[in-house]
Amino acid sequence: IVLYLVHPIRPKPNLVIFLVDDLGWGDLGYTGHPTTSSPHVDKLARNGKVFTQFYAGSPVCTPSRATLLTGRHSVRSGMYPSVQFPPSLHGLPLEEVTLAELLKEQGYRTGIVGKWHLGVGP
């Protein structure tokens, strides 16, 4: 009981990261767009934390994704300046440590939905 009071067991927060190409600040319902309906995203925004200050690692999808996933500038991971399409043989080096790998070490289950555009590895 004493340990519980000193170090209460709290569930880990759920993390959902949206990386969307060409999405402007006012393009969703929760940011006030007059005609766009985004009820599920709006609910996530209402019930969670929304971080609005972020600098993209690049104006192009592949380098920007690589920067978000590795925390490194895309040039350092070899993911700049080109876009890696699904059949690309070049890709994010397998030795790069990603955010997903770090989260798994902390007991999180991870997944990706949508556009990968980081190739299939070298």
Phi, psi and chi 1 to 4 in degrees:
 res  aa     phi    psi   chi1   chi2   chi3   chi4
   1 ILE       -  -41.0  -65.3  174.9      -      -
   2 VAL   -63.0  -43.1  172.0      -      -      -
   3 LEU   -61.2  -38.6  -78.4  177.1      -      -
   4 TYR   -63.1  -39.3  178.8   76.6      -      -
   5 LEU   -70.4  -35.3  -65.9  174.6      -      -
   6 VAL   -77.5  -44.0  174.4      -      -      -
   7 HIS  -127.5   76.3  -63.5  -72.2      -      -
   8 PRO   -61.6  141.3   19.0  -26.9      -      -
   9 ILE   -81.2  116.0  -61.1  170.6      -      -
  10 ARG  -114.3  139.9  -66.4 -175.5 -159.8  140.8
  11 PRO   -66.8  146.4   21.1  -27.9      -      -
  12 LYS   -68.7  143.6  -67.2 -179.7  173.7  151.0
  13 PRO   -69.2  148.1   24.5  -31.8      -      -
  14 ASN   -75.7  142.1  -67.3  -40.6      -      -
  15 LEU  -119.2  127.8  -60.9  173.1      -      -
  16 VAL  -128.8  119.6  179.0      -      -      -
  17 ILE  -114.6  122.5  -61.0  172.2      -      -
  18 PHE  -101.4  122.3  -70.2   96.6      -      -
  19 LEU  -118.1  107.2  179.4   61.4      -      -
  20 VAL  -121.1  127.1 -177.2      -      -      -
  21 ASP   -71.0  135.9  -66.2  -23.1      -      -
  22 ASP    60.9   30.5  -57.3  -41.9      -      -
  23 LEU   -97.2  121.8 -179.6   70.3      -      -
  24 GLY   -87.5  164.3      -      -      -      -
  25 TRP   -56.3  -42.4  163.2 -110.4      -      -
  26 GLY   -95.0   19.5      -      -      -      -
  27 ASP   -88.4   -1.4  -68.4  -13.5      -      -
  28 LEU  -118.0  161.4  -63.9  170.3      -      -
  29 GLY   -58.3  -45.1      -      -      -      -
  30 TYR   -68.6  -15.7   83.8   91.8      -      -
  31 THR   -97.1    4.5   58.0      -      -      -
  32 GLY   100.6   13.0      -      -      -      -
  33 HIS   -62.9  132.0 -164.6  -82.0      -      -
  34 PRO   -72.4  -22.4   24.6  -31.9      -      -
  35 THR  -125.0  -15.1   59.2      -      -      -
  36 THR   -80.5  132.4  -60.9      -      -      -
  37 SER  -106.3  120.3  175.4      -      -      -
  38 SER  -138.7   62.6   53.3      -      -      -
  39 PRO   -61.4  -35.9   20.0  -29.9      -      -
  40 HIS   -73.1  -41.9  -59.4  -66.8      -      -
  41 VAL   -66.2  -39.8  174.3      -      -      -
  42 ASP   -59.5  -40.9  -63.4   -9.5      -      -
  43 LYS   -66.3  -42.4 -176.2  176.7  178.6 -178.1
  44 LEU   -59.1  -42.8  -76.0  170.4      -      -
  45 ALA   -64.9  -41.8      -      -      -      -
  46 ARG   -65.1  -38.2  -90.1 -166.5  -42.5  -85.0
  47 ASN   -99.2    4.2  -63.7  -39.3      -      -
  48 GLY  -135.5 -157.9      -      -      -      -
  49 LYS  -107.4  137.5  -61.7 -130.0 -177.3 -102.5
  50 VAL  -118.5  123.6  176.0      -      -      -
  51 PHE  -102.6  123.5  -61.3   98.1      -      -
  52 THR  -110.3   -4.5   60.0      -      -      -
  53 GLN  -109.6  105.1  -57.9  -63.1  -46.5      -
  54 PHE  -150.0  135.7  177.6   80.7      -      -
  55 TYR  -104.2  124.5  -69.3   99.1      -      -
  56 ALA   -69.0  145.0      -      -      -      -
  57 GLY   -71.3  -15.3      -      -      -      -
  58 SER  -169.5  156.7  172.0      -      -      -
  59 PRO   -80.7   -0.7   27.7  -33.4      -      -
  60 VAL  -113.1  146.8 -177.9      -      -      -
  61 CYS   -61.2  -49.8   63.6      -      -      -
  62 THR   -60.7  -53.0  -67.3      -      -      -
  63 PRO   -63.1  -35.1  -17.6   26.2      -      -
  64 SER   -65.7  -42.6 -174.0      -      -      -
  65 ARG   -65.2  -42.6  -78.8  169.1  170.4   70.2
  66 ALA   -61.0  -41.1      -      -      -      -
  67 THR   -64.6  -44.7  -62.9      -      -      -
  68 LEU   -62.7  -43.9  175.5   66.6      -      -
  69 LEU   -74.9  -28.7  -68.8  177.1      -      -
  70 THR  -107.0  -20.6   65.7      -      -      -
  71 GLY    76.3   10.3      -      -      -      -
  72 ARG  -116.2  151.7  -67.9  170.3   41.0  129.7
  73 HIS   -60.3  140.4 -165.9  -80.7      -      -
  74 SER   -60.0  -28.5   57.4      -      -      -
  75 VAL   -63.6  -37.2  172.3      -      -      -
  76 ARG   -68.8  -26.9  -63.7 -166.3   67.2 -179.1
  77 SER   -97.2    2.1   64.0      -      -      -
  78 GLY    79.1   15.1      -      -      -      -
  79 MET  -104.1   29.9  -65.8  -75.5   93.7      -
  80 TYR  -134.5  141.5 -175.8   82.7      -      -
  81 PRO  -103.1   -2.1   36.6  -35.5      -      -
  82 SER   -85.4  167.2   62.7      -      -      -
  83 VAL   -97.2  133.8  173.6      -      -      -
  84 GLN   -98.1  108.1  -58.4  -61.2  -45.6      -
  85 PHE   -83.1  164.0  -67.4  100.3      -      -
  86 PRO   -48.5  -40.9  -30.7   36.8      -      -
  87 PRO   -82.5    2.9   27.9  -33.3      -      -
  88 SER   -62.6  130.5  -61.6      -      -      -
  89 LEU   -80.8  -27.9  -64.7  179.1      -      -
  90 HIS   -77.1  154.0  177.4   71.5      -      -
  91 GLY  -173.4 -172.3      -      -      -      -
  92 LEU   -59.0  123.6 -173.7   67.0      -      -
  93 PRO   -55.9  137.3  -25.5   35.2      -      -
  94 LEU   -63.3  -23.6  -60.2  176.1      -      -
  95 GLU   -80.7   -7.9   62.8  -88.4    5.9      -
  96 GLU   -66.7  133.8  -74.3  -70.1  -17.7      -
  97 VAL   -88.0  127.3  177.4      -      -      -
  98 THR  -104.7  163.4   66.2      -      -      -
  99 LEU   -56.3  -40.3  179.0   60.6      -      -
 100 ALA   -60.7  -42.4      -      -      -      -
 101 GLU   -63.9  -41.8  -68.9  169.1  -47.7      -
 102 LEU   -65.7  -39.4  -65.4  173.5      -      -
 103 LEU   -67.7  -37.7  -71.3  170.6      -      -
 104 LYS   -60.8  -38.8  -77.8 -178.9 -178.4 -179.0
 105 GLU   -61.0  -24.0  -70.6  175.9    3.9      -
 106 GLN   -95.5    8.9  -62.2  -59.5  -47.6      -
 107 GLY    92.9    7.8      -      -      -      -
 108 TYR   -82.8  150.0  -80.6   90.7      -      -
 109 ARG   -96.4  135.3  -69.5 -179.0  -67.7  161.6
 110 THR  -122.7  160.1   64.3      -      -      -
 111 GLY  -164.1  166.2      -      -      -      -
 112 ILE  -133.8  140.2 -178.3  171.0      -      -
 113 VAL  -127.9  130.6  176.2      -      -      -
 114 GLY   105.3 -148.5      -      -      -      -
 115 LYS   -74.7  124.3 -174.5  167.7  129.8  178.0
 116 TRP   -91.3  -61.5  174.1 -113.0      -      -
 117 HIS    51.1   34.2  -83.3 -136.0      -      -
 118 LEU  -119.8   19.6  -70.3  172.4      -      -
 119 GLY    71.1 -165.3      -      -      -      -
 120 VAL  -119.6   15.6  -65.5      -      -      -
 121 GLY    96.3  165.5      -      -      -      -
 122 PRO   -71.0      -   15.1  -18.7      -      -
